Amino acid sequence: MTGWNHCNTEAAQNERVNAASAANADDAAVWRWFAALVEERRLRWRCAFGVWEVHVDRKRVASGRTFYDAIRHAKVESRKRGLGEL
């Protein structure tokens, strides 16, 4: 294959690979943070009425419809508030 279409497809594939790598690195950082706080008993969660609530250092920091979304949001919010530092 030659021509513009091939280059465009190749560039798009490279973008997808780069985005996937970044997402994997971000995802790994979230779960390392999660595991460390669970081990230290500083992270708690519960599901009430279909909504996950997450507490860090005894403060409610996030909620979400899925456990995954709530934990990711908790990491971001706790960092803004100076909670959950490792």
Secondary structure by P-SEA (a helix, b strand, c coil): cccaaaaaaaaaaaaaaaaaaaaaaaaaaaaaaaaaaaaaccbbbbbcccbbbbbcccccccccccaaaaaaaaaaaaaaaccccc
